[in-house]
Amino acid sequence: MTYSILRAVPSLLLFAFLAGPLTAQTVQPLTCLLAPLRASEIGTDLRGIVVDTPVSRTQFVKKDDVLIRLDTQMAAAEQAVTEITAAALEEQIQRSERLASSNLIPRDEIEQLRTDLAVAEADLARGALAIERAQIRAPFAGYIAAVMVEEGELIGAEPLVQLIDVSTLRAEMAYVDTAFGALKLGDEVRFSVDLVGAEVTGHVTSIDPFIDASSNTFSVVAEIENSDLALPAGAGCRVIP
């Protein structure tokens, strides 16, 4: 059955061509699927123990919301030691400067103390960054599609959370090669989403500049505004003639 349908496609396109020029309204894609505008499997280059997963599947999160928290006890302890060291160096520098005014201590020793203090302050900044990075945050607003770790797990380079942005959807369409050139960037295309009984408008944002030799098809993408979340990602769609 599938083979017969594919054989009939060129004839249908020839009929459309004879009836008039191919346009977004006369060409039908072989497939049409709504996909999220962005989908990201979020991870980290840190290695550590998960202490909190404050998000759950289907939850909406804003940009920079915390998704995963890692254990920071060791980093905090090292930070405390560095703070003590920096404070001691500051006091030592103050005492040394008083002695230097009476030529009781070489200036070189004070400069070395200042260098040691600068190193300690850099370590403090690095430690604060490590503690902040132990909170893995959302790079964009969207919905949690999956949480892949549990509290107490040791994590490495594997993905931790899958986040999707469905405020805009991508209508991903596959066309046969004979339809190449019928659509242009910016063209308006009407879609029917039968699953929810909706008709919506999208605009072409991407067209393959090549034909896939194995299937004689090329892909076209149109973006559809979906801020009201009326359209579910993953649903099929049809181009309305």
C-alpha positions in Angstrom: 0.0 0.0 0.0 2.8 2.5 0.9 4.6 1.7 -2.3 1.5 2.5 -4.4 1.0 5.8 -2.6 4.6 6.9 -3.2 4.2 5.9 -6.9 1.2 8.1 -7.2 2.8 11.2 -5.7 4.7 12.3 -8.9 1.4 12.0 -10.9 -0.4 14.2 -8.3 2.3 16.8 -8.5 2.2 16.8 -12.3 -1.5 17.4 -12.2 -1.0 20.3 -9.8 1.7 21.7 -12.0 -0.6 21.6 -15.1 -3.4 23.2 -13.1 -1.1 26.1 -12.0 2.2 26.9 -10.4 3.2 24.9 -7.3 2.8 27.0 -4.1 2.6 26.4 -0.4 -1.1 26.0 -0.8 -1.0 23.3 -3.5 2.0 21.1 -2.4 1.4 18.5 0.2 4.3 17.1 2.3 4.8 13.4 2.7 5.0 13.9 6.5 4.3 16.8 8.9 5.1 16.7 12.6 5.1 19.4 15.3 8.3 19.5 17.3 9.5 21.8 20.1 11.4 24.8 19.1 14.2 23.9 21.5 14.9 20.6 23.3 18.0 20.3 25.5 19.5 17.5 27.6 21.1 19.5 30.3 24.2 18.3 32.1 27.4 19.6 33.7 31.1 19.1 33.5 31.2 18.7 37.3 31.4 15.4 39.1 29.5 15.2 42.4 26.6 13.9 44.5 23.1 15.0 43.8 21.5 16.5 47.0 18.3 18.0 45.5 16.1 17.7 42.4 13.6 20.6 42.9 11.8 20.0 39.6 9.6 17.2 38.3 8.3 16.1 35.0 5.9 18.4 33.2 6.8 21.3 35.5 7.3 24.7 33.9 10.5 26.5 34.8 11.8 30.0 34.0 15.3 30.8 32.7 17.9 30.4 35.4 15.6 28.4 37.7 17.6 25.7 39.6 17.1 22.2 38.2 19.6 20.1 40.1 21.8 20.8 43.2 25.0 19.1 43.9 26.8 18.6 47.2 29.0 21.6 48.1 30.2 20.7 51.6 33.8 20.1 50.5 33.9 23.2 48.4 32.4 25.2 51.3 35.0 23.9 53.7 37.8 24.8 51.4 36.2 28.2 51.0 36.2 28.7 54.8 39.9 27.8 55.0 40.8 30.2 52.2 38.8 33.0 53.9 40.8 32.5 57.1 44.1 32.5 55.1 43.1 35.8 53.4 42.1 37.5 56.6 45.4 36.5 58.3 47.4 37.8 55.3 45.6 41.1 55.4 46.5 41.5 59.1 50.1 40.5 58.5 50.4 43.0 55.7 49.1 45.8 57.9 51.6 45.0 60.6 54.4 44.7 58.1 53.6 48.1 56.6 53.9 49.7 60.1 57.3 48.0 60.5 58.4 48.9 57.1 57.9 52.6 57.9 60.7 52.1 60.5 62.8 50.1 58.1 62.4 47.0 60.3 61.2 44.7 57.5 62.2 44.5 53.9 59.7 45.8 51.3 60.2 42.6 49.3 58.6 40.6 52.1 55.5 42.9 52.0 55.2 42.5 48.3 55.3 38.7 48.7 52.6 38.9 51.3 50.5 41.0 48.9 51.1 38.4 46.2 50.0 35.6 48.6 46.8 37.6 49.4 46.0 38.1 45.7 46.3 34.3 45.2 44.0 33.7 48.2 41.4 36.2 46.9 41.5 34.4 43.5 41.0 31.1 45.2 38.0 32.6 47.0 36.5 33.8 43.7 37.1 30.3 42.1 35.5 28.6 45.1 32.4 30.9 45.0 32.1 30.0 41.2 32.4 26.3 42.0 29.6 26.5 44.6 27.4 28.5 42.2 28.0 26.0 39.4 26.9 23.2 41.7 23.4 24.6 41.1 22.5 23.5 37.5 20.1 26.1 36.1 17.7 26.2 33.2 19.3 27.8 30.1 15.8 28.9 28.8 12.2 28.8 30.0 10.3 25.6 29.2 8.8 22.4 30.5 10.7 19.5 32.1 10.3 16.5 29.9 12.4 14.1 32.0 14.5 14.1 35.2 17.2 11.5 34.8 18.8 11.5 38.2 17.8 10.9 41.8 19.1 12.4 45.1 22.2 10.6 46.3 23.4 9.7 42.8 27.0 10.3 41.7 26.9 12.1 38.4 29.4 12.7 35.7 29.0 13.7 32.1 25.6 12.1 31.5 22.5 14.3 30.9 20.6 15.2 34.1 17.4 16.9 32.9 15.6 17.2 29.5 14.0 20.6 29.0 11.8 21.6 26.0 10.5 24.9 24.8 7.0 24.6 23.3 6.0 28.3 23.3 6.9 28.1 19.6 6.7 24.8 17.6 8.5 23.7 14.5 6.4 22.1 11.8 8.9 19.6 10.3 7.8 18.6 6.8 9.3 16.2 4.2 8.6 16.9 0.5 9.4 14.9 -2.7 12.1 16.4 -4.9 9.7 17.5 -7.6 8.3 20.1 -5.1 11.7 21.8 -4.7 11.3 25.5 -5.2 7.6 25.6 -4.5 8.2 27.1 -1.0 10.4 30.0 -0.1 11.7 31.4 3.2 9.0 33.5 4.9 6.1 31.8 3.0 2.9 31.6 5.1 1.6 28.1 5.5 -1.8 27.0 7.0 -1.8 23.9 9.1 -4.5 21.6 10.5 -3.8 19.8 13.7 -6.5 17.1 13.8 -5.6 15.9 17.3 -6.9 19.1 18.8 -9.1 20.3 16.0 -7.1 23.5 15.4 -6.1 25.4 12.3 -3.0 27.6 12.7 -0.5 29.6 10.6 3.2 29.2 10.4 6.0 30.8 8.4 8.8 28.9 6.6 12.1 29.4 8.4 14.3 26.7 6.9 14.5 24.8 3.6 17.0 22.1 2.8 19.3 23.3 -0.1 19.8 19.7 -1.1 17.9 16.6 -2.0 18.4 13.4 0.0 19.5 10.9 -2.6 18.2 7.8 -0.8 14.6 9.1 -0.5 14.4 11.8 -3.1 13.1 14.1 -0.5 14.0 17.4 1.2 12.9 19.0 4.5 11.1 22.2 5.2 10.6 23.8 8.6 7.9 26.3 9.5 7.6 28.0 13.0 4.2 28.2 14.6 3.5 30.5 17.6 2.1 28.5 20.5 2.3 30.8 23.6 -1.2 29.6 24.7 0.2 26.0 24.6 -2.9 24.9 22.6 -0.8 22.6 20.3 1.0 19.6 21.7 4.5 18.9 20.6 4.7 15.5 18.8 1.3 15.8 17.1 0.9 15.3 13.4 -0.2 18.1 11.1 -1.5 18.7 7.6 -1.0 21.5 5.2 -4.3 23.1 4.3 -4.7 23.6 0.5 
